[in-house]
Amino acid sequence: MILTAKNICKTYPKVELLKNISLSVENGESIAICGRSGEGKTTLLHILGTLEQPDSGQIEIGGKSLTRSNAATIRNKEIGFIFQSYNLLEDFTTLENVLMPARIAREPAEREKGLELLRLVGLEDRADFPAKLLSGGERQRVAIARALCNNPHLILADEPTGNLDRANAQKIGELLLSLNKTFILVTHDAELASLCDKQYTLQDGVLS
């Protein structure tokens, strides 16, 4: 298993958001987590991706038990993130955004490596283009290329098609699932969810 979560709980004042959630993900598997807004899907994704701490429960990623001391290392080496809001650095070029994870991890940020990733998402011609001038569909493709920069074993995507029109959403969904990576997707998009190997629903704090 590339990821195993056991009995994950998360409570906020007056709200028991996640109740003893367990999930196992095999290498190469694609998982869709669906549910209404406010059910805690993004919180669960952040916990699985080490961005947020659960109140209780255990997580293993790549066979390693997650702790406060090793969370950042595991996150940098094992996980790539795709955010609904893209989170691009507006004053940097497309290529600089793609290579940013390598710079943060103090790994070689080689131009050819970035160009290869941009070729993969069909944006090589936008390499030196300012990120702030990209369209929504282009921004999401750059976010996908950035998520792949450190060759992670697991990709976590939060509503990857949520800000896109139907045509672009379909293209992004097809692109994501053609990458032969392990994915956990949080989505409202029933069509995208149906393309995944497994679909779960998060409702009233329970994953089923």
BADREN-956363 format. One record per residue (C-alpha): x, y, z; residue in three letters; chain; residue number from 1. Coordinates in Angstrom, 3 decimals, m for minus. Layout:
# residues N
<<X, Y, Z>, "ALA", "A", NUM>
...
This chain:
# residues 208
<<0.000, 0.000, 0.000>, "MET", "A", 1>
<<1.276, 3.450, m0.828>, "ILE", "A", 2>
<<m1.026, 5.052, 1.756>, "LEU", "A", 3>
<<m2.852, 3.645, 4.765>, "THR", "A", 4>
<<m4.978, 5.757, 7.090>, "ALA", "A", 5>
<<m6.515, 4.280, 10.240>, "LYS", "A", 6>
<<m9.183, 5.789, 12.474>, "ASN", "A", 7>
<<m8.640, 9.407, 11.451>, "ILE", "A", 8>
<<m10.662, 11.837, 13.565>, "CYS", "A", 9>
<<m10.926, 15.606, 13.381>, "LYS", "A", 10>
<<m13.133, 17.831, 15.509>, "THR", "A", 11>
<<m13.681, 21.571, 15.434>, "TYR", "A", 12>
<<m15.709, 23.523, 17.993>, "PRO", "A", 13>
<<m19.216, 22.005, 17.973>, "LYS", "A", 14>
<<m18.446, 19.968, 14.811>, "VAL", "A", 15>
<<m17.177, 16.398, 14.664>, "GLU", "A", 16>
<<m15.953, 16.632, 11.080>, "LEU", "A", 17>
<<m14.188, 13.281, 10.538>, "LEU", "A", 18>
<<m15.166, 10.148, 12.462>, "LYS", "A", 19>
<<m12.754, 7.205, 12.554>, "ASN", "A", 20>
<<m11.968, 7.289, 8.840>, "ILE", "A", 21>
<<m9.828, 4.488, 7.431>, "SER", "A", 22>
<<m8.554, 4.267, 3.863>, "LEU", "A", 23>
<<m6.011, 2.150, 1.983>, "SER", "A", 24>
<<m4.608, 3.088, m1.427>, "VAL", "A", 25>
<<m2.563, 0.753, m3.586>, "GLU", "A", 26>
<<0.222, 1.831, m5.903>, "ASN", "A", 27>
<<m1.203, 3.004, m9.237>, "GLY", "A", 28>
<<m4.759, 3.272, m7.946>, "GLU", "A", 29>
<<m7.035, 6.264, m8.505>, "SER", "A", 30>
<<m9.465, 7.173, m5.713>, "ILE", "A", 31>
<<m12.302, 9.714, m5.873>, "ALA", "A", 32>
<<m13.769, 11.185, m2.677>, "ILE", "A", 33>
<<m17.117, 12.880, m3.252>, "CYS", "A", 34>
<<m19.577, 14.661, m1.019>, "GLY", "A", 35>
<<m21.380, 17.921, m0.413>, "ARG", "A", 36>
<<m19.569, 21.153, 0.413>, "SER", "A", 37>
<<m18.726, 21.402, 4.096>, "GLY", "A", 38>
<<m18.475, 17.660, 4.681>, "GLU", "A", 39>
<<m14.709, 17.820, 5.284>, "GLY", "A", 40>
<<m13.327, 16.512, 2.003>, "LYS", "A", 41>
<<m10.561, 19.115, 1.771>, "THR", "A", 42>
<<m9.698, 18.669, 5.454>, "THR", "A", 43>
<<m9.352, 14.919, 4.914>, "LEU", "A", 44>
<<m7.163, 15.483, 1.854>, "LEU", "A", 45>
<<m4.940, 17.880, 3.807>, "HIS", "A", 46>
<<m4.584, 15.352, 6.616>, "ILE", "A", 47>
<<m3.688, 12.569, 4.186>, "LEU", "A", 48>
<<m1.168, 14.909, 2.570>, "GLY", "A", 49>
<<0.465, 15.921, 5.890>, "THR", "A", 50>
<<m0.665, 19.539, 5.555>, "LEU", "A", 51>
<<m2.891, 19.252, 8.626>, "GLU", "A", 52>
<<m2.782, 17.147, 11.782>, "GLN", "A", 53>
<<m5.638, 14.819, 12.759>, "PRO", "A", 54>
<<m6.831, 14.801, 16.361>, "ASP", "A", 55>
<<m6.222, 11.061, 16.434>, "SER", "A", 56>
<<m5.438, 8.192, 14.089>, "GLY", "A", 57>
<<m2.461, 6.914, 12.148>, "GLN", "A", 58>
<<m1.170, 7.437, 8.617>, "ILE", "A", 59>
<<1.503, 5.506, 6.728>, "GLU", "A", 60>
<<2.869, 6.792, 3.425>, "ILE", "A", 61>
<<5.275, 4.690, 1.429>, "GLY", "A", 62>
<<5.513, 2.281, 4.345>, "GLY", "A", 63>
<<6.598, 4.983, 6.781>, "LYS", "A", 64>
<<4.509, 5.999, 9.788>, "SER", "A", 65>
<<3.799, 9.710, 9.733>, "LEU", "A", 66>
<<5.046, 11.798, 12.667>, "THR", "A", 67>
<<5.428, 15.512, 13.302>, "ARG", "A", 68>
<<9.186, 15.203, 12.801>, "SER", "A", 69>
<<9.127, 13.436, 9.430>, "ASN", "A", 70>
<<5.972, 14.959, 7.884>, "ALA", "A", 71>
<<7.766, 17.635, 5.845>, "ALA", "A", 72>
<<10.335, 15.177, 4.477>, "THR", "A", 73>
<<7.686, 12.653, 3.472>, "ILE", "A", 74>
<<5.552, 15.400, 1.931>, "ARG", "A", 75>
<<8.422, 16.718, m0.202>, "ASN", "A", 76>
<<9.537, 13.291, m1.416>, "LYS", "A", 77>
<<6.332, 11.322, m1.729>, "GLU", "A", 78>
<<3.448, 13.706, m2.467>, "ILE", "A", 79>
<<2.449, 16.123, m5.203>, "GLY", "A", 80>
<<m0.458, 18.545, m4.701>, "PHE", "A", 81>
<<m2.922, 19.998, m7.195>, "ILE", "A", 82>
<<m5.048, 22.771, m5.694>, "PHE", "A", 83>
<<m8.384, 24.059, m6.977>, "GLN", "A", 84>
<<m7.110, 27.650, m6.804>, "SER", "A", 85>
<<m3.916, 26.638, m8.684>, "TYR", "A", 86>
<<m1.650, 28.515, m6.185>, "ASN", "A", 87>
<<0.715, 29.683, m8.912>, "LEU", "A", 88>
<<3.243, 32.421, m8.205>, "LEU", "A", 89>
<<1.885, 35.215, m10.377>, "GLU", "A", 90>
<<5.146, 37.116, m10.806>, "ASP", "A", 91>
<<7.070, 34.062, m12.000>, "PHE", "A", 92>
<<7.074, 32.378, m15.403>, "THR", "A", 93>
<<5.297, 29.140, m16.183>, "THR", "A", 94>
<<8.588, 27.239, m16.129>, "LEU", "A", 95>
<<9.679, 28.804, m12.829>, "GLU", "A", 96>
<<6.376, 27.725, m11.261>, "ASN", "A", 97>
<<6.809, 24.154, m12.491>, "VAL", "A", 98>
<<10.328, 23.922, m11.059>, "LEU", "A", 99>
<<9.509, 25.563, m7.712>, "MET", "A", 100>
<<9.101, 22.252, m5.795>, "PRO", "A", 101>
<<12.627, 21.259, m6.807>, "ALA", "A", 102>
<<13.993, 24.583, m5.588>, "ARG", "A", 103>
<<12.156, 24.226, m2.276>, "ILE", "A", 104>
<<13.543, 20.698, m1.855>, "ALA", "A", 105>
<<17.008, 21.994, m2.819>, "ARG", "A", 106>
<<17.125, 19.629, m5.767>, "GLU", "A", 107>
<<18.456, 20.495, m9.236>, "PRO", "A", 108>
<<15.892, 22.697, m10.987>, "ALA", "A", 109>
<<16.976, 22.012, m14.560>, "GLU", "A", 110>
<<15.273, 23.832, m17.415>, "ARG", "A", 111>
<<15.052, 20.684, m19.536>, "GLU", "A", 112>
<<13.293, 18.868, m16.723>, "LYS", "A", 113>
<<10.693, 21.632, m16.541>, "GLY", "A", 114>
<<10.262, 21.683, m20.305>, "LEU", "A", 115>
<<9.681, 17.932, m20.323>, "GLU", "A", 116>
<<6.899, 18.325, m17.766>, "LEU", "A", 117>
<<5.363, 21.176, m19.767>, "LEU", "A", 118>
<<5.480, 19.011, m22.894>, "ARG", "A", 119>
<<3.568, 16.370, m20.977>, "LEU", "A", 120>
<<0.705, 18.795, m20.313>, "VAL", "A", 121>
<<0.906, 20.469, m23.724>, "GLY", "A", 122>
<<2.329, 23.815, m22.597>, "LEU", "A", 123>
<<5.953, 23.802, m23.706>, "GLU", "A", 124>
<<5.294, 26.926, m25.789>, "ASP", "A", 125>
<<4.251, 28.757, m22.608>, "ARG", "A", 126>
<<7.502, 28.057, m20.712>, "ALA", "A", 127>
<<8.655, 31.678, m20.465>, "ASP", "A", 128>
<<5.155, 33.156, m20.340>, "PHE", "A", 129>
<<4.153, 35.090, m17.175>, "PRO", "A", 130>
<<1.912, 32.898, m15.023>, "ALA", "A", 131>
<<m0.496, 35.779, m14.403>, "LYS", "A", 132>
<<m1.415, 35.857, m18.108>, "LEU", "A", 133>
<<m2.394, 32.185, m18.383>, "LEU", "A", 134>
<<m5.999, 31.071, m18.843>, "SER", "A", 135>
<<m7.754, 28.951, m16.226>, "GLY", "A", 136>
<<m7.222, 25.723, m18.143>, "GLY", "A", 137>
<<m3.554, 26.577, m18.710>, "GLU", "A", 138>
<<m3.064, 27.385, m15.016>, "ARG", "A", 139>
<<m4.441, 24.011, m13.992>, "GLN", "A", 140>
<<m2.167, 22.222, m16.447>, "ARG", "A", 141>
<<0.807, 24.130, m15.025>, "VAL", "A", 142>
<<m0.320, 23.063, m11.539>, "ALA", "A", 143>
<<m0.345, 19.443, m12.707>, "ILE", "A", 144>
<<3.161, 19.750, m14.164>, "ALA", "A", 145>
<<4.350, 21.351, m10.909>, "ARG", "A", 146>
<<2.846, 18.491, m8.896>, "ALA", "A", 147>
<<4.948, 16.056, m10.925>, "LEU", "A", 148>
<<8.210, 17.991, m10.509>, "CYS", "A", 149>
<<9.734, 15.863, m7.738>, "ASN", "A", 150>
<<8.406, 12.617, m9.254>, "ASN", "A", 151>
<<6.094, 11.900, m6.305>, "PRO", "A", 152>
<<4.558, 8.500, m5.711>, "HIS", "A", 153>
<<1.193, 9.988, m4.738>, "LEU", "A", 154>
<<m0.793, 12.891, m6.205>, "ILE", "A", 155>
<<m3.489, 14.608, m4.131>, "LEU", "A", 156>
<<m5.917, 16.806, m6.067>, "ALA", "A", 157>
<<m8.523, 19.118, m4.518>, "ASP", "A", 158>
<<m11.351, 19.819, m7.013>, "GLU", "A", 159>
<<m8.911, 19.791, m9.961>, "PRO", "A", 160>
<<m11.684, 20.642, m12.428>, "THR", "A", 161>
<<m13.769, 22.843, m10.116>, "GLY", "A", 162>
<<m12.846, 26.196, m11.664>, "ASN", "A", 163>
<<m12.958, 25.067, m15.289>, "LEU", "A", 164>
<<m15.610, 25.061, m18.000>, "ASP", "A", 165>
<<m16.966, 21.693, m19.144>, "ARG", "A", 166>
<<m14.590, 21.315, m22.107>, "ALA", "A", 167>
<<m11.474, 22.149, m20.101>, "ASN", "A", 168>
<<m12.671, 20.026, m17.172>, "ALA", "A", 169>
<<m12.938, 16.998, m19.428>, "GLN", "A", 170>
<<m9.456, 17.587, m20.864>, "LYS", "A", 171>
<<m7.926, 17.973, m17.399>, "ILE", "A", 172>
<<m9.677, 14.860, m16.108>, "GLY", "A", 173>
<<m8.439, 12.787, m19.038>, "GLU", "A", 174>
<<m4.926, 14.201, m18.638>, "LEU", "A", 175>
<<m4.777, 13.430, m14.918>, "LEU", "A", 176>
<<m5.818, 9.830, m15.296>, "LEU", "A", 177>
<<m3.479, 9.236, m18.230>, "SER", "A", 178>
<<m0.410, 9.931, m16.089>, "LEU", "A", 179>
<<m0.210, 6.430, m14.557>, "ASN", "A", 180>
<<0.215, 7.857, m11.070>, "LYS", "A", 181>
<<m1.489, 7.069, m7.784>, "THR", "A", 182>
<<m4.242, 9.639, m7.254>, "PHE", "A", 183>
<<m6.594, 10.693, m4.498>, "ILE", "A", 184>
<<m9.081, 13.194, m5.904>, "LEU", "A", 185>
<<m11.615, 15.278, m4.021>, "VAL", "A", 186>
<<m14.280, 16.264, m6.514>, "THR", "A", 187>
<<m17.880, 17.302, m7.146>, "HIS", "A", 188>
<<m17.457, 16.147, m10.744>, "ASP", "A", 189>
<<m19.382, 12.863, m11.065>, "ALA", "A", 190>
<<m17.933, 12.251, m14.518>, "GLU", "A", 191>
<<m14.364, 12.597, m13.264>, "LEU", "A", 192>
<<m15.123, 10.417, m10.238>, "ALA", "A", 193>
<<m16.511, 7.707, m12.489>, "SER", "A", 194>
<<m13.153, 7.464, m14.287>, "LEU", "A", 195>
<<m11.366, 6.533, m11.051>, "CYS", "A", 196>
<<m10.788, 2.972, m9.877>, "ASP", "A", 197>
<<m12.749, 3.529, m6.662>, "LYS", "A", 198>
<<m15.305, 6.086, m5.505>, "GLN", "A", 199>
<<m16.076, 7.020, m1.908>, "TYR", "A", 200>
<<m18.582, 9.408, m0.385>, "THR", "A", 201>
<<m17.863, 11.494, 2.704>, "LEU", "A", 202>
<<m21.065, 12.270, 4.593>, "GLN", "A", 203>
<<m21.683, 13.128, 8.245>, "ASP", "A", 204>
<<m18.028, 12.471, 9.006>, "GLY", "A", 205>
<<m18.073, 8.924, 7.638>, "VAL", "A", 206>
<<m16.328, 7.663, 4.501>, "LEU", "A", 207>
<<m18.274, 4.981, 2.670>, "SER", "A", 208>
